[in-house]
Amino acid sequence: VEPLGIAVVGAGYWGPNLVRNFGSAPGWRLRWLCDLDVARARTVLGEHSTATATADLAEALADPAVDAVAVATPADTHLAVAMAALEAGKHVLVEKPLAATRADGLKLVEEAERRGLVLMCDHTYCYTPAATAIRNLVHSGELGDIHFVDSVRINLGLVQRDINVLWDLAPHDLSILDFILPDGVRPISVSATGADPIGAGQACVAYLTLRLSGGAIAHSHVNWLSPTKVRTTMVGGSKRTLLWDDLNPAQRISVFDRGVDLTPPEELGRDQRRAALVSYRSGDMVAPALREREALQAVVEEFGSAIREGRAPLTDGRAGLRVLDILQAASSSLAANGSVVTVEGNEENR
Ligand SMILES: NC(=O)c1ccc[n+]([C@@H]2O[C@H](COP(=O)([O-])OP(=O)(O)OC[C@H]3O[C@@H](n4cnc5c(N)ncnc54)[C@H](O)[C@@H]3O)[C@@H](O)[C@H]2O)c1
């Protein structure tokens, strides 16, 4: 099959990873790298690339050899860049978060749907072997009913100019949550608190609590100011609880047959004491074998397959919107010092 032509926009921190993966993927040919700073784009391409560096997006969009555009510019430029690409009839992969506001994200989703173009959001973590394994463990019922999800994503991060730490880091946790939760378990409301202790003009530390339908709770701690790097997600179920430690390649996932069981009172005799209701399980821990694969390689492959097969990708624009639904509610809550805010739109965006 003919390779698809791709133009990557943005040659900053993340763009070069897209360049590398599109550049080496069998189904793709890298045609253009576009950055306002064209010298930067040239440096990223190096001497041997057959792709062309440009500062002019219109030049790349006018090239009929370009089938698709990958957008790795700052969040507040996603709408303008991705919309220009859609209007030029190109399929689009946008970095997370899909856009800087929910309304902007909706414009992109509607434009892509109107034109019958593929719009994909790079929810990178959904393409890791670990996330796939967790999704399977949840969906197969191996964990039982989901009781809680707790994630920590902290390190000395790049303080962003256009977005706060919630919009920068929580999309990872929220997209993972969206990906692994069983059908019918959805975020209902959110409460977010945060702080800007260094005077960056943005919240640099934030805590986000989500109520899920069915009574479960999810919590995320995101932080640009932590001297140590932690990337863990715990998924607690009625049968098993798992821990994903992404910084432990030898044992990224541990599944514990440990937990607390509560016997329903109606099954107990009248004279039995309350203490008898609670029992503790302390069974085995299992670490499932996972393949090693760079997530972006799977992202690039899925984008190509979705275009060729004329179908929605695994993390389509609607998945990007569901994350924005939560971020938007979280921003309102943050501004109201943690008041509980209802997550709007999450159902209609399925
Ligand atoms: N998927 C992930 O794991 C992951 C990781 C890091 C960043 N990101 C996302 O990637 C995007 C870029 O982040 P970054 O850290 O690389 O930012 P960055 O600031 O390092 O780089 C952005 C680049 O875009 C260029 N640019 C800005 N506006 C442009 C425009 N209109 N046209 C062309 N070029 C333009 C800038 O000159 C700069 O070189 C963000 O959306 C971010 O959230 C995703």
The ligand as an ORCA input file, in Angstrom:
! r2SCAN-3c Opt
* xyz 0 1
  N       1.393     12.983     24.664
  C       2.286     13.349     25.566
  O       2.720     12.544     26.392
  C       2.790     14.761     25.556
  C       3.964     15.096     26.244
  C       4.391     16.438     26.192
  C       3.653     17.394     25.530
  N       2.499     17.022     24.884
  C       1.679     18.017     24.175
  O       2.366     18.441     23.018
  C       2.024     19.795     22.745
  C       3.307     20.617     22.605
  O       3.987     20.610     23.849
  P       5.541     20.900     23.951
  O       5.922     20.640     25.356
  O       6.269     20.199     22.864
  O       5.588     22.495     23.670
  P       6.844     23.372     23.225
  O       6.541     24.756     23.674
  O       8.123     22.720     23.664
  O       6.851     23.320     21.629
  C       5.836     23.895     20.874
  C       6.417     24.284     19.502
  O       5.330     24.723     18.670
  C       5.770     25.876     17.938
  N       4.548     26.612     17.587
  C       3.754     27.344     18.389
  N       2.693     27.833     17.716
  C       2.828     27.388     16.439
  C       2.064     27.567     15.264
  N       0.917     28.273     15.282
  N       2.507     26.994     14.125
  C       3.658     26.284     14.100
  N       4.433     26.087     15.188
  C       4.022     26.629     16.344
  C       6.709     26.590     18.860
  O       7.604     27.406     18.114
  C       7.429     25.427     19.564
  O       8.601     25.022     18.872
  C       1.091     20.250     23.872
  O      -0.241     20.098     23.471
  C       1.409     19.259     24.982
  O       0.313     19.069     25.863
  C       2.072     15.738     24.892
*
